[in-house]
Amino acid sequence: MNVIGYVRVSTDDQAASGLGLDAQRATIAGEAAKRGWSVTWVEDAGHSAKTLKRPGVTTALNLLAKGEAQVLVVAKLDRLSRSVQDFAATMDTARKQGWALVALDLGVDTTTPAGELVANVMAAVAQWERRVISDRTKDALAAAQARGTRLGRPRAIDAGLLLRIVGLRYDAGLSLRQIATVLNDEGMPTVRGGRCWHPATIRGLLHSHLLDQPAEAETDQSTTKKCRAV
């Protein structure tokens, strides 16, 4: 069986015990000798494991995708990735493309039932972690919206034009549709450089303006409701 022996060190790892390139090769070579594997060596020297965007990883994955090797072997899982989510994604790719993944330090070995179980548990943990982070983010965004915090990027609009729209709405008493008509008749470009203003766009700009002035937004509840209702 042809396997990819992947080894990696970052600059900080060079002097660390047990993490050198030679030590990793020796560990993989020993396992290969037991199993009768033919090893093709791929290395990333001086690269961090923060992401999988590394020359050696790219080379290894290309060889595996082409069927030129059947197994990706690492001495320690953190040599491939320190992210459980990246590991889970790699394992999913391996499953779809029909090659195996072996991490000798943790007993991850998708060529065996027991090793595949360990890998699946780690993938499940990664999925759970993503769900927890997603739920926490949604809860935080909902709480921010309840406090009246603007979400997303602020609208890029000329201050003078915004004040004019505010004046047409609250001083002149025009409806959202009437304001849009005035701007369209004048040929005024929209915030994104378009040619047509819509009531919904005016509503969004006015709402954004109110969020920038919390005291005014809190004391003038009727104005806010009127803007949203039109």
MIDOSE-1310 file (N, C-alpha, C; in nm, 2 decimals, decimal comma, always signed):
residues 230
mnvi	+0,08/-0,12/+0,00/+0,00/+0,00/+0,00/+0,09/+0,12/+0,00; +0,05/+0,22/-0,09/+0,13/+0,35/-0,09/+0,06/+0,45/+0,01; +0,15/+0,51/+0,09/+0,10/+0,61/+0,18/+0,18/+0,74/+0,17; +0,11/+0,85/+0,22/+0,18/+0,97/+0,23/+0,22/+0,99/+0,37
gyvr	+0,35/+1,00/+0,40/+0,40/+1,03/+0,53/+0,42/+1,18/+0,54; +0,33/+1,25/+0,61/+0,33/+1,40/+0,62/+0,40/+1,44/+0,75; +0,50/+1,53/+0,74/+0,57/+1,58/+0,86/+0,58/+1,73/+0,85; +0,57/+1,79/+0,97/+0,57/+1,94/+0,97/+0,64/+1,99/+1,10
vstd	+0,71/+2,10/+1,09/+0,75/+2,18/+1,20/+0,73/+2,32/+1,17; +0,69/+2,40/+1,27/+0,70/+2,54/+1,26/+0,83/+2,59/+1,32; +0,86/+2,72/+1,31/+0,98/+2,77/+1,36/+1,00/+2,75/+1,51; +0,89/+2,76/+1,58/+0,89/+2,75/+1,73/+0,91/+2,60/+1,77
dqaa	+0,88/+2,51/+1,68/+0,88/+2,37/+1,71/+1,02/+2,31/+1,70; +1,11/+2,38/+1,63/+1,24/+2,32/+1,59/+1,32/+2,26/+1,71; +1,31/+2,33/+1,82/+1,39/+2,29/+1,94/+1,31/+2,20/+2,03; +1,18/+2,18/+2,00/+1,09/+2,11/+2,10/+1,12/+1,96/+2,09
sglg	+1,11/+1,90/+2,20/+1,14/+1,75/+2,21/+1,03/+1,67/+2,14; +1,07/+1,58/+2,06/+0,97/+1,49/+2,00/+0,90/+1,55/+1,88; +0,92/+1,67/+1,84/+0,85/+1,73/+1,73/+0,93/+1,75/+1,60; +1,06/+1,72/+1,61/+1,15/+1,74/+1,49/+1,11/+1,66/+1,38
ldaq	+1,15/+1,70/+1,26/+1,12/+1,62/+1,13/+1,17/+1,48/+1,14; +1,29/+1,47/+1,19/+1,35/+1,33/+1,19/+1,28/+1,24/+1,29; +1,23/+1,30/+1,40/+1,16/+1,21/+1,50/+1,02/+1,17/+1,44; +0,96/+1,26/+1,36/+0,83/+1,23/+1,30/+0,85/+1,12/+1,19
rati	+0,96/+1,14/+1,11/+0,99/+1,04/+1,01/+1,01/+0,90/+1,07; +1,09/+0,90/+1,18/+1,12/+0,77/+1,24/+1,00/+0,70/+1,29; +0,90/+0,77/+1,35/+0,78/+0,72/+1,40/+0,69/+0,66/+1,29; +0,68/+0,73/+1,18/+0,60/+0,69/+1,06/+0,67/+0,57/+0,99
agea	+0,80/+0,58/+0,98/+0,88/+0,47/+0,91/+0,87/+0,34/+0,99; +0,86/+0,35/+1,12/+0,85/+0,23/+1,21/+0,72/+0,16/+1,18; +0,61/+0,24/+1,18/+0,48/+0,19/+1,15/+0,47/+0,13/+1,01; +0,53/+0,20/+0,92/+0,53/+0,15/+0,78/+0,59/+0,02/+0,77
akrg	+0,70/+0,00/+0,84/+0,78/-0,13/+0,83/+0,69/-0,24/+0,89; +0,61/-0,21/+0,99/+0,52/-0,31/+1,05/+0,41/-0,35/+0,95; +0,36/-0,25/+0,88/+0,24/-0,28/+0,79/+0,28/-0,30/+0,65; +0,41/-0,29/+0,61/+0,45/-0,31/+0,47/+0,40/-0,20/+0,38
wsvt	+0,40/-0,08/+0,44/+0,37/+0,04/+0,36/+0,48/+0,09/+0,28; +0,46/+0,15/+0,16/+0,56/+0,22/+0,08/+0,53/+0,37/+0,11; +0,63/+0,44/+0,16/+0,60/+0,58/+0,20/+0,66/+0,68/+0,10; +0,57/+0,78/+0,07/+0,61/+0,90/+0,00/+0,61/+1,01/+0,10
wved	+0,73/+1,08/+0,11/+0,74/+1,18/+0,22/+0,70/+1,32/+0,16; +0,62/+1,39/+0,24/+0,58/+1,53/+0,21/+0,60/+1,61/+0,34; +0,67/+1,72/+0,33/+0,69/+1,80/+0,45/+0,66/+1,95/+0,44; +0,63/+2,01/+0,55/+0,61/+2,15/+0,56/+0,70/+2,20/+0,67
aghs	+0,81/+2,26/+0,63/+0,91/+2,31/+0,73/+0,89/+2,46/+0,75; +0,87/+2,50/+0,88/+0,85/+2,64/+0,90/+0,71/+2,69/+0,88; +0,61/+2,60/+0,88/+0,47/+2,64/+0,86/+0,38/+2,61/+0,98; +0,30/+2,70/+1,02/+0,21/+2,69/+1,13/+0,09/+2,59/+1,09
aktl	+0,03/+2,53/+1,20/-0,09/+2,45/+1,17/-0,22/+2,52/+1,20; -0,22/+2,65/+1,20/-0,34/+2,72/+1,22/-0,44/+2,70/+1,11; -0,40/+2,68/+0,99/-0,49/+2,64/+0,88/-0,43/+2,53/+0,80; -0,50/+2,48/+0,70/-0,45/+2,37/+0,61/-0,39/+2,43/+0,49
krpg	-0,39/+2,56/+0,48/-0,33/+2,62/+0,36/-0,18/+2,62/+0,36; -0,12/+2,51/+0,34/+0,02/+2,49/+0,34/+0,06/+2,41/+0,21; +0,18/+2,44/+0,16/+0,23/+2,37/+0,03/+0,23/+2,22/+0,04; +0,28/+2,17/+0,15/+0,29/+2,03/+0,17/+0,15/+1,96/+0,18
vtta	+0,06/+2,02/+0,26/-0,07/+1,97/+0,27/-0,14/+1,96/+0,13; -0,12/+2,07/+0,06/-0,18/+2,08/-0,08/-0,13/+1,97/-0,17; +0,00/+1,95/-0,16/+0,06/+1,84/-0,24/+0,01/+1,70/-0,20; +0,00/+1,68/-0,07/-0,04/+1,55/-0,02/-0,19/+1,52/-0,06
lnll	-0,27/+1,62/-0,05/-0,41/+1,60/-0,08/-0,43/+1,58/-0,23; -0,35/+1,65/-0,31/-0,36/+1,63/-0,46/-0,32/+1,48/-0,49; -0,21/+1,43/-0,43/-0,17/+1,30/-0,46/-0,28/+1,19/-0,42; -0,34/+1,22/-0,30/-0,44/+1,13/-0,25/-0,57/+1,13/-0,34
akge	-0,60/+1,26/-0,39/-0,72/+1,27/-0,47/-0,70/+1,20/-0,60; -0,58/+1,20/-0,65/-0,55/+1,13/-0,78/-0,53/+0,98/-0,77; -0,54/+0,93/-0,64/-0,52/+0,79/-0,62/-0,38/+0,74/-0,62; -0,28/+0,83/-0,61/-0,14/+0,79/-0,62/-0,10/+0,74/-0,48
aqvl	-0,18/+0,76/-0,38/-0,16/+0,70/-0,24/-0,29/+0,67/-0,18; -0,30/+0,58/-0,09/-0,42/+0,54/-0,03/-0,44/+0,59/+0,12; -0,33/+0,63/+0,18/-0,34/+0,67/+0,32/-0,26/+0,79/+0,35; -0,31/+0,88/+0,43/-0,23/+1,00/+0,48/-0,19/+0,97/+0,63
vvak	-0,06/+0,96/+0,65/-0,01/+0,93/+0,79/+0,06/+1,04/+0,85; +0,03/+1,07/+0,98/+0,11/+1,17/+1,06/+0,14/+1,11/+1,19; +0,26/+1,15/+1,24/+0,31/+1,09/+1,37/+0,22/+1,15/+1,48; +0,19/+1,28/+1,47/+0,10/+1,34/+1,57/+0,00/+1,42/+1,50
ldrl	-0,13/+1,42/+1,55/-0,24/+1,49/+1,48/-0,21/+1,64/+1,47; -0,14/+1,70/+1,57/-0,12/+1,84/+1,56/-0,02/+1,88/+1,45; +0,05/+1,78/+1,40/+0,14/+1,80/+1,28/+0,06/+1,83/+1,16; -0,06/+1,77/+1,15/-0,15/+1,80/+1,04/-0,24/+1,92/+1,07
srsv	-0,30/+1,93/+1,19/-0,38/+2,04/+1,22/-0,40/+2,05/+1,37; -0,41/+2,17/+1,42/-0,45/+2,19/+1,56/-0,60/+2,22/+1,58; -0,67/+2,22/+1,47/-0,81/+2,25/+1,47/-0,89/+2,12/+1,45; -0,98/+2,10/+1,55/-1,06/+1,98/+1,54/-1,15/+1,99/+1,41
qdfa	-1,20/+2,11/+1,38/-1,29/+2,13/+1,27/-1,21/+2,10/+1,14; -1,09/+2,15/+1,13/-1,01/+2,12/+1,01/-0,99/+1,97/+0,99; -0,96/+1,90/+1,10/-0,94/+1,76/+1,10/-1,07/+1,69/+1,05; -1,18/+1,73/+1,10/-1,31/+1,67/+1,06/-1,34/+1,69/+0,91
atmd	-1,30/+1,81/+0,86/-1,32/+1,84/+0,72/-1,23/+1,75/+0,64; -1,10/+1,73/+0,68/-1,01/+1,64/+0,61/-1,06/+1,50/+0,61; -1,11/+1,46/+0,72/-1,17/+1,32/+0,73/-1,29/+1,30/+0,64; -1,37/+1,41/+0,63/-1,48/+1,40/+0,54/-1,44/+1,39/+0,39
tark	-1,33/+1,47/+0,36/-1,27/+1,46/+0,22/-1,22/+1,32/+0,20; -1,15/+1,26/+0,30/-1,10/+1,13/+0,28/-1,21/+1,02/+0,25; -1,32/+1,04/+0,33/-1,43/+0,94/+0,31/-1,49/+0,96/+0,17; -1,50/+1,08/+0,12/-1,56/+1,10/-0,01/-1,47/+1,05/-0,12
qgwa	-1,34/+1,07/-0,10/-1,24/+1,03/-0,21/-1,19/+0,89/-0,20; -1,22/+0,82/-0,09/-1,18/+0,68/-0,08/-1,04/+0,66/-0,03; -0,98/+0,75/+0,05/-0,85/+0,72/+0,11/-0,87/+0,73/+0,26; -0,76/+0,68/+0,33/-0,77/+0,67/+0,48/-0,68/+0,77/+0,55
lval	-0,71/+0,80/+0,67/-0,63/+0,89/+0,75/-0,58/+0,82/+0,88; -0,45/+0,84/+0,91/-0,39/+0,78/+1,03/-0,31/+0,88/+1,11; -0,35/+0,89/+1,24/-0,27/+0,98/+1,33/-0,22/+0,89/+1,44; -0,09/+0,86/+1,44/-0,04/+0,75/+1,52/-0,05/+0,78/+1,67
dlgv	-0,04/+0,91/+1,71/-0,04/+0,94/+1,85/-0,18/+0,92/+1,92; -0,29/+0,94/+1,85/-0,42/+0,93/+1,91/-0,50/+0,80/+1,87; -0,44/+0,72/+1,79/-0,51/+0,60/+1,76/-0,61/+0,62/+1,65; -0,61/+0,73/+1,58/-0,70/+0,76/+1,47/-0,65/+0,68/+1,35
dttt	-0,73/+0,59/+1,30/-0,69/+0,50/+1,19/-0,81/+0,46/+1,12; -0,85/+0,53/+1,01/-0,98/+0,50/+0,94/-0,96/+0,37/+0,85; -0,85/+0,30/+0,86/-0,84/+0,17/+0,79/-0,89/+0,06/+0,88; -0,91/+0,09/+1,01/-0,96/-0,01/+1,11/-1,09/+0,04/+1,17
page	-1,18/-0,05/+1,21/-1,31/-0,01/+1,28/-1,28/+0,07/+1,41; -1,19/+0,03/+1,49/-1,17/+0,10/+1,62/-1,11/+0,24/+1,59; -1,02/+0,25/+1,50/-0,96/+0,38/+1,46/-1,06/+0,47/+1,40; -1,15/+0,41/+1,32/-1,25/+0,49/+1,26/-1,35/+0,55/+1,36
lvan	-1,38/+0,47/+1,47/-1,46/+0,51/+1,58/-1,41/+0,63/+1,64; -1,27/+0,63/+1,67/-1,21/+0,74/+1,74/-1,22/+0,86/+1,65; -1,20/+0,85/+1,52/-1,21/+0,96/+1,43/-1,35/+1,02/+1,42; -1,45/+0,93/+1,42/-1,59/+0,97/+1,42/-1,63/+1,05/+1,55
vmaa	-1,57/+1,01/+1,66/-1,60/+1,08/+1,79/-1,54/+1,22/+1,78; -1,42/+1,23/+1,73/-1,36/+1,36/+1,71/-1,44/+1,45/+1,62; -1,49/+1,39/+1,51/-1,57/+1,47/+1,41/-1,70/+1,51/+1,48; -1,76/+1,43/+1,56/-1,88/+1,46/+1,63/-1,86/+1,58/+1,73
vaqw	-1,74/+1,58/+1,79/-1,71/+1,69/+1,88/-1,69/+1,82/+1,80; -1,63/+1,81/+1,68/-1,62/+1,93/+1,60/-1,75/+1,98/+1,56; -1,85/+1,89/+1,52/-1,98/+1,94/+1,48/-2,05/+2,00/+1,60; -2,04/+1,94/+1,72/-2,10/+2,00/+1,84/-2,04/+2,14/+1,87
errv	-1,91/+2,15/+1,85/-1,85/+2,28/+1,88/-1,90/+2,39/+1,78; -1,92/+2,35/+1,65/-1,97/+2,45/+1,56/-2,12/+2,49/+1,60; -2,20/+2,39/+1,64/-2,34/+2,42/+1,68/-2,34/+2,51/+1,80; -2,26/+2,49/+1,90/-2,25/+2,57/+2,02/-2,21/+2,71/+1,98
isdr	-2,11/+2,73/+1,90/-2,06/+2,86/+1,86/-2,17/+2,93/+1,78; -2,24/+2,86/+1,69/-2,35/+2,92/+1,61/-2,46/+2,97/+1,70; -2,50/+2,88/+1,80/-2,61/+2,92/+1,89/-2,57/+3,04/+1,97; -2,45/+3,04/+2,02/-2,41/+3,16/+2,10/-2,40/+3,28/+2,02
tkda	-2,36/+3,27/+1,90/-2,36/+3,39/+1,81/-2,50/+3,44/+1,78; -2,59/+3,35/+1,75/-2,73/+3,39/+1,73/-2,79/+3,46/+1,85; -2,76/+3,40/+1,97/-2,82/+3,46/+2,10/-2,76/+3,60/+2,12; -2,63/+3,62/+2,09/-2,56/+3,75/+2,11/-2,62/+3,85/+2,01
laaa	-2,64/+3,81/+1,89/-2,70/+3,90/+1,79/-2,84/+3,94/+1,82; -2,92/+3,85/+1,87/-3,06/+3,88/+1,91/-3,06/+3,98/+2,03; -2,97/+3,96/+2,13/-2,96/+4,05/+2,24/-2,92/+4,19/+2,20; -2,82/+4,19/+2,10/-2,78/+4,32/+2,05/-2,89/+4,39/+1,98
qarg	-2,97/+4,32/+1,90/-3,08/+4,38/+1,83/-3,19/+4,43/+1,93; -3,21/+4,36/+2,04/-3,31/+4,40/+2,14/-3,26/+4,53/+2,20; -3,13/+4,55/+2,21/-3,08/+4,67/+2,27/-3,08/+4,79/+2,17; -3,12/+4,76/+2,05/-3,12/+4,86/+1,94/-2,99/+4,88/+1,88
trlg	-2,90/+4,79/+1,89/-2,77/+4,80/+1,83/-2,78/+4,77/+1,68; -2,71/+4,85/+1,60/-2,71/+4,82/+1,45/-2,62/+4,71/+1,42; -2,67/+4,61/+1,34/-2,59/+4,50/+1,30/-2,54/+4,52/+1,16; -2,43/+4,46/+1,13/-2,38/+4,48/+0,99/-2,30/+4,61/+0,97
rpra	-2,26/+4,64/+0,85/-2,19/+4,76/+0,82/-2,28/+4,88/+0,81; -2,23/+4,99/+0,87/-2,32/+5,11/+0,86/-2,33/+5,15/+0,71; -2,45/+5,21/+0,68/-2,47/+5,26/+0,54/-2,38/+5,38/+0,51; -2,31/+5,37/+0,39/-2,22/+5,47/+0,35/-2,31/+5,57/+0,27
idag	-2,34/+5,69/+0,33/-2,43/+5,79/+0,27/-2,37/+5,92/+0,30; -2,38/+6,01/+0,21/-2,33/+6,15/+0,23/-2,41/+6,21/+0,34; -2,34/+6,28/+0,44/-2,41/+6,33/+0,55/-2,52/+6,44/+0,51; -2,48/+6,52/+0,41/-2,58/+6,62/+0,37/-2,71/+6,56/+0,31
lllr	-2,69/+6,45/+0,23/-2,81/+6,39/+0,17/-2,89/+6,32/+0,28; -2,83/+6,26/+0,38/-2,90/+6,20/+0,49/-2,98/+6,30/+0,57; -2,92/+6,42/+0,60/-2,99/+6,52/+0,67/-3,11/+6,58/+0,59; -3,09/+6,58/+0,46/-3,20/+6,63/+0,37/-3,32/+6,53/+0,38
ivgl	-3,29/+6,40/+0,37/-3,39/+6,29/+0,38/-3,46/+6,30/+0,52; -3,39/+6,32/+0,62/-3,44/+6,34/+0,76/-3,54/+6,46/+0,76; -3,49/+6,57/+0,70/-3,57/+6,69/+0,70/-3,70/+6,67/+0,62; -3,69/+6,60/+0,50/-3,81/+6,58/+0,42/-3,91/+6,49/+0,50
ryda	-3,86/+6,40/+0,58/-3,95/+6,31/+0,66/-4,01/+6,38/+0,78; -3,93/+6,44/+0,86/-3,98/+6,49/+0,99/-4,01/+6,64/+0,99; -3,95/+6,72/+0,90/-3,99/+6,86/+0,90/-4,10/+6,88/+0,80; -4,08/+6,83/+0,68/-4,18/+6,85/+0,57/-4,29/+6,75/+0,58
glsl	-4,28/+6,64/+0,65/-4,38/+6,55/+0,67/-4,41/+6,46/+0,55; -4,32/+6,44/+0,46/-4,34/+6,36/+0,34/-4,34/+6,21/+0,38; -4,41/+6,13/+0,30/-4,41/+5,99/+0,32/-4,28/+5,93/+0,26; -4,26/+5,80/+0,29/-4,14/+5,74/+0,24/-4,14/+5,74/+0,08
rqia	-4,26/+5,71/+0,03/-4,28/+5,70/-0,12/-4,26/+5,84/-0,18; -4,31/+5,95/-0,11/-4,29/+6,08/-0,16/-4,15/+6,13/-0,16; -4,07/+6,09/-0,06/-3,93/+6,12/-0,05/-3,86/+6,05/-0,17; -3,89/+5,93/-0,19/-3,82/+5,85/-0,30/-3,85/+5,92/-0,43
tvln	-3,98/+5,97/-0,45/-4,01/+6,03/-0,57/-3,93/+6,16/-0,59; -3,92/+6,24/-0,49/-3,84/+6,36/-0,49/-3,70/+6,34/-0,54; -3,63/+6,24/-0,48/-3,50/+6,21/-0,51/-3,48/+6,15/-0,65; -3,58/+6,07/-0,69/-3,58/+6,02/-0,83/-3,59/+6,13/-0,93
degm	-3,69/+6,22/-0,91/-3,71/+6,33/-1,00/-3,59/+6,42/-1,01; -3,51/+6,43/-0,91/-3,39/+6,51/-0,91/-3,27/+6,44/-0,97; -3,29/+6,31/-1,00/-3,18/+6,23/-1,05/-3,07/+6,20/-0,95; -3,10/+6,20/-0,82/-3,00/+6,18/-0,72/-2,96/+6,03/-0,71
ptvr	-2,83/+6,00/-0,73/-2,78/+5,86/-0,72/-2,81/+5,80/-0,58; -2,84/+5,67/-0,58/-2,87/+5,60/-0,45/-2,73/+5,58/-0,38; -2,74/+5,53/-0,26/-2,63/+5,50/-0,18/-2,53/+5,41/-0,25; -2,58/+5,31/-0,33/-2,49/+5,22/-0,40/-2,47/+5,26/-0,54
ggrc	-2,51/+5,39/-0,58/-2,48/+5,44/-0,71/-2,59/+5,41/-0,81; -2,70/+5,35/-0,76/-2,82/+5,32/-0,85/-2,89/+5,45/-0,89; -3,00/+5,43/-0,98/-3,07/+5,54/-1,03/-3,21/+5,55/-0,97; -3,25/+5,45/-0,89/-3,39/+5,45/-0,85/-3,40/+5,43/-0,70
whpa	-3,46/+5,53/-0,63/-3,48/+5,52/-0,49/-3,62/+5,45/-0,46; -3,62/+5,37/-0,35/-3,74/+5,30/-0,31/-3,78/+5,33/-0,17; -3,90/+5,33/-0,13/-3,95/+5,36/+0,00/-3,87/+5,27/+0,11; -3,84/+5,15/+0,07/-3,77/+5,06/+0,17/-3,63/+5,11/+0,20
tirg	-3,57/+5,17/+0,10/-3,44/+5,22/+0,11/-3,44/+5,34/+0,21; -3,54/+5,43/+0,19/-3,56/+5,55/+0,27/-3,58/+5,50/+0,42; -3,67/+5,40/+0,43/-3,70/+5,35/+0,57/-3,57/+5,30/+0,64; -3,49/+5,23/+0,56/-3,36/+5,18/+0,62/-3,27/+5,29/+0,67
llhs	-3,26/+5,39/+0,58/-3,17/+5,50/+0,62/-3,22/+5,58/+0,74; -3,35/+5,60/+0,75/-3,41/+5,67/+0,86/-3,39/+5,59/+0,99; -3,41/+5,46/+0,98/-3,40/+5,37/+1,09/-3,25/+5,37/+1,14; -3,16/+5,37/+1,05/-3,02/+5,38/+1,08/-2,99/+5,51/+1,15
hlld	-3,05/+5,61/+1,10/-3,02/+5,75/+1,16/-3,07/+5,75/+1,31; -3,19/+5,69/+1,33/-3,24/+5,68/+1,47/-3,15/+5,60/+1,56; -3,09/+5,49/+1,51/-3,00/+5,41/+1,59/-2,88/+5,49/+1,63; -2,84/+5,59/+1,54/-2,72/+5,67/+1,58/-2,75/+5,77/+1,68
qpae	-2,88/+5,79/+1,71/-2,92/+5,89/+1,81/-3,02/+5,82/+1,91; -2,96/+5,74/+2,00/-3,04/+5,66/+2,09/-3,14/+5,74/+2,18; -3,09/+5,86/+2,23/-3,18/+5,94/+2,31/-3,30/+5,98/+2,24; -3,29/+6,02/+2,12/-3,40/+6,07/+2,03/-3,49/+5,95/+2,00
aetd	-3,42/+5,83/+1,97/-3,50/+5,72/+1,93/-3,59/+5,67/+2,05; -3,54/+5,68/+2,18/-3,61/+5,64/+2,29/-3,73/+5,73/+2,33; -3,71/+5,86/+2,31/-3,81/+5,95/+2,35/-3,92/+5,98/+2,24; -3,89/+5,95/+2,12/-3,98/+5,97/+2,01/-4,03/+5,84/+1,95
qstt	-4,10/+5,76/+2,03/-4,15/+5,63/+1,99/-4,25/+5,64/+1,88; -4,33/+5,75/+1,88/-4,43/+5,76/+1,78/-4,37/+5,78/+1,64; -4,26/+5,86/+1,64/-4,20/+5,88/+1,51/-4,14/+5,75/+1,45; -4,08/+5,67/+1,54/-4,03/+5,54/+1,49/-4,14/+5,45/+1,44
kkcr	-4,25/+5,45/+1,51/-4,36/+5,36/+1,47/-4,42/+5,41/+1,33; -4,42/+5,54/+1,32/-4,48/+5,60/+1,20/-4,39/+5,57/+1,08; -4,26/+5,57/+1,10/-4,17/+5,54/+0,99/-4,18/+5,40/+0,95; -4,19/+5,31/+1,04/-4,20/+5,17/+1,01/-4,33/+5,13/+0,95
av	-4,44/+5,20/+0,98/-4,57/+5,17/+0,93/-4,60/+5,21/+0,79; -4,53/+5,31/+0,74/-4,56/+5,36/+0,60/-4,51/+5,26/+0,50
